[in-house]
Amino acid sequence: MTQFLNFLGHMEGNKVFKQSKWPKTLIFEKSTPGRIGYQVPELSSEEEKVLEKAKRTISSDLLRENSPNLPEVSELEVVRHFTRLSQMTYGVDSGFYPLGSCTMKYNPKICDTAASMIDAQNIHPYQPEDTIQGSLQIMYELAKWLAELSGMAGVTLQPAAGAHGEYTGIMILRKYHESQNNLAIKNEIIVPDSAHGTNPATVSMCGFKTIVIPSNNDGCVDIDALRSSVTNKTAGMMLTNPNTLGIFEPNIKEITDIIHDVDGLMYYDGANFNAIMGKVRPGDMGFDIVHFNIHKTFATPHGGGGPGAGPVGVVSHLIPFLPVPSVAYNSTSDFYYLNYNHKQTIGKVRSYFGNFSILLRAYTYILRLGQTGLTRVSEMANLNANYMKAQCARIDGFSVPYGENSSCMHEFVLSAKKLYKETEISALDISKYLLDNGLHPPTVYFPLIVPEALMIEPTETEPKEIIDDFIQVIRNISKLAYSGKKEDIQNAPINTSVGRIDDVKAARDPIISYRMLKKQKKN
Amino acid sequence: MKRSSIQEVIPALHSIQHLSHPFLPQTESQIKTMLKTMNVSSIEDLYSIIPKELRFEGKLNLPKTHSEQETLRKIQSVLQKNVTTDDLISFLGAGIYPHFIPSVVPSIVNRSEFITSYTPYAPEVSQGMLQGLWEYQSMIAELTQLDLVNSSMYDFATTLGEAALMSTRATKKNTFLVPEYIQPERLNTLITYTTGPKLKIVTYPCDKLTGQADLEKLTSIIELKRNQISGVYIENPNFWGVIEEEIVQIGELTHDQNSLFIIGFDPISLGLLRSPGELGADIAIGDGQPLGLPMNFGGPLLGLFAVKNDKKLVRAMPGRIIGLTTEINSSNRAFTMTLQTREQHIRRERATSNICTNNALCALASTVYLSLIGPHGLKSLAETSLAKAHHLAERLSMFDEISSPHFTGPFFKEFVFTLNSPSLMDSFTKFMRTRNIIPGLSLIKDFPSLGSSYLASVTEMTTSSDMELFLDTVLEFFRTHGGK
């Protein structure tokens, strides 16, 4: 009876969660010569004749001798192989996914329905404008909505992902300084030490030097350090607000003033935009360039790594620098068109116009929530995060080093420093034990300024019951660790499709394709 | 009941209706409990840290909340303004191609565990996605005959930018050679990507008759830029559809300079044509869109990035890489992201690229596609496209008013044809449009030297009746527009 009650009470508990453990047979190893998974339509006899003639036009040393070594499997074998792989994959639809800074909220199914419409999919980007009015209207309206949400004057939808948006934004910054004949001097961009790695990496790709400034004791930008780093060489500053600690920079106006005083531009990293919709806008804080992570804030699925979309908004004097084309509308003729006429454009950052099927999902999402709904999204994201923070900070062994006594925004960073020091249970161990409980772990060991960091972002779509379950597992970890019953934690995960993985071996002798595996077996 | 009390009730009901939403689960009483636990009196208090003068107090100019039905109705009504390629006879290609997508592909890719997972930072619960991406890397490695493949990038154009940057990292040289006939989207992206690190882009000419790279002129450019060349780029088949017959020699020339040889490819062509690996490529790049992805108005696509197995090159590679290893405590297979010390989250400003989110789900789609299609299917597809393209080129050549194909070099699934009378181009395009025919991509803007030319693309989706209707319409056009 006790067991039965336990079962009911811990639906997410480790007594229940078991991930599929299918054998890791490669699809190549399932191959049987002669099997096919798809039948290519046959050529007509006339086309057969043309084929022979056409092949003779290509000299034999340019033709492939052996067909590529792809697997030969039947349709069912393909379906079963990949269905099993999906069963060994954990998504938001499987359970709680509080991966900090990744905003793993529910991805509404209606958005997938919209994106799978034939009228959206079977469109070639080079079709005449009169045949793509629907797609252009979606893009035009979405860009307007994003501008409104961020307080920007113009938005490009081209960038393919958040980091690609950063790239686009910093190239706009670069082109702006070039237009002011300042590029020779302005070669430094300021990035806080708590920033995402994509910020400094982007700075380098765009030909600038990263100047790292430390955070102060509150986890915010150290104004004195900022002042002493800012010179006439400062081209701009990249900032996430709320920052990666989930803390809103209270001195944001002072920061933007300091940068603007040396003719620098302020770049807003939109990774944490989910916290502030309808509450405060980057444009009103003094930012000049903003990127959005569509796959975070606007609920488009992350697909195991992508595709995403990273639209970029700018203030009005930077509109001429946006990548081409933009989508424009002629109200007189009620006609949408592609506008290549941006005189100082940075050019193109990718082919065509953007990740349309992702943008269409975001358009659908915004319609579904609407003006009041989006504000409520941010409110509930922050409520959930603050509730979790308040509970987790009280658990023995854990602390919230930054912002313990004030409100966080949509996420917070929990430190297991004390637990690690006193019981040797690390943030990594905790993350593995969470897996055994059917919960995706938070982002661990980031930001780097927090020891044994667990960066937790519950999002607005998780019910209180699930959040409470998570908190309970953290409590259990603390209890187990301090009572010396650490084995379950240290041996975790055991309920997943594999246990802990040998990363060192993976990097020392990389096997990243079947070709390499075959060669290794030969040796 | 008094009138006033009704008014009191209605706004209250309205506000509950107003605040609850299927995506937002917390009930009013749960919200109260949560706030109490935190000793906070209202949600608004959670925003008190934001300076008042910065707060947005207005009303966002955004649409109202739409129900699911309303949303779908609205989207359908907007998208209906599109004309799909199903309702056109389209010979548009030039980088994005309509290929048939077997039903299995969307059925697998839309499985919710795949689609709603993040980058596999927790490998123990992400083995399926990791294995799928490892198999993707493996299949692209088989196609290209190059061992090292990253787990996807955004598109062809950005892989070209990344390849150029990688060539500089690997060789410490800064001049990058590209053919003059490169697809404009790719060239413009390359120019943007090479601006920051100050790479010099030098174009080399092609032979106006064959449509192929001009080996002689390329040789003299290489001679002139000796010791400065980080890489030489070529596409095969090239943007005009022509197969490069001197590609091996160009590769050798490149390697003589200790520069990287980079080949852009169409994955479907590799069922028929010699692979980039065999042709001497150090890096092969392309777009995986033909492998099971809808055209989607140009995105998302799938940047393919394959590299020769070389210790120095692997450390210079951009993008995420999935490795095969074992569990710590057993010899059981396990997959994990590896060689991460190249990447932005570890190496920060010294990373090989800033790429983080990539196009993993598109990579998975192409893996399912290639599993279905198999080695023989890929060959048949390539042959079908070749045969149909040649058939169309030949039929068009029967018109005195058309030069088809424009170039003498052998071609794969695309070819350039030219109207002999330049003044007819506008009316030709318009006439075709009235019949819902798009004869291909007009090249007049990007390649004016080719005259009134179109780049026509043919795949297995082009039916014989489409082709006949197009040819009949061409005949009709010339009859009515001063031809014979």
Interface residues (C-beta under 8 A of the other chain):
Chain A: Q19 K24 L26 I27 F28 R35 I36 G37 Y38 Q39 V40 P41 L43 S44 E46 E47 E48 V50 L51 K53 A54 K55 T57 I58 S59 D61 L62 L63 R64 E65 S67 P68 N69 L70 P71 E72 V73 E75 V78 V79 H81 F82 T83 R84 L85 S86 Q87 M88 T89 Y90 G91 V92 D93 S94 Y97 L99 C102 M104 K105 Y106 N107 P108 I110 D112 T113 A114 S116 M117 I118 D119 A120 Q121 N122 I123 H124 P125 Y126 Q127 P128 D130 T131 I132 Q133 G134 S135 Q137 I138 W145 E148 L149 G151 A160 A161 G162 A163 H164 E166 Y167 M171 R174 H196 G197 T198 P200 A201 T202 V203 S204 M205 C206 G207 F208 T210 I247 F248 P250 I252 K253 G278 K279 V280 R281 D284 M285 H295 A299 P301 H302 G303 G304 G305 G306 P307 G308 G310 P323 I346 G347 K348 V349 R350 S351 Y352 F353 G354 N355 F356 S357 I358 L360 Y363 T364 I366 L367 R368 L369 G370 Q371 T372 G373 L374 T375 R376 V377 E379 M380 N382 L383 N384 N386 Y387 A390 Q391 S406 S407 M409 S431 K432 L435 H440 P441 T443 F446 E460 T461 E462 P463 K464 P493 T496 S497 V498 G499 R500 I501 D502 D503 K505 A506 A507 P510 I511 I512 S513 Y514 R515 M516 L517 K519
Chain B: H18 L19 H21 F23 L24 P25 Q26 Q30 I31 T33 M34 L35 T37 M38 N39 V40 I43 D45 L46 Y47 S48 I49 I50 P51 E53 L54 R55 F56 K59 L60 N61 L62 P63 K64 T65 H66 E68 E70 T71 L72 K74 I75 Q76 V78 L79 Q80 K81 N82 V83 T84 T85 D86 L88 S90 L92 A94 G95 I96 P98 P102 V104 P106 S107 I108 N110 R111 S112 E113 F114 I115 T116 S117 Y118 T119 P120 Y121 A122 P123 E124 V125 S126 Q127 G128 M129 Q131 G132 L133 W134 E135 Q137 S138 M139 I140 A141 E142 L143 Q145 D147 L148 V149 S151 S152 Y154 D155 F156 A157 T158 L165 Q183 E185 R186 N188 T189 I191 T192 Y193 T195 G196 P197 K198 I243 E245 I247 V248 L270 G271 L272 L273 R274 S275 E278 P294 M295 N296 F297 G298 G299 P300 L301 N309 V314 R320 I321 I322 G323 L324 T325 T326 E327 I328 N329 S330 N332 R333 A334 F335 T336 T338 L339 Q340 T341 E343 Q344 H345 I346 R347 R348 E349 R350 A351 S353 N354 I355 C356 T357 N358 N359 A360 L361 C362 L364 V368 L370 S371 L372 I373 G374 P375 H376 G377 L378 K379 S380 L381 E383 T384 L386 A387 K388 A389 H390 H391 E394 P410 R433 I438 L441 E460 S464
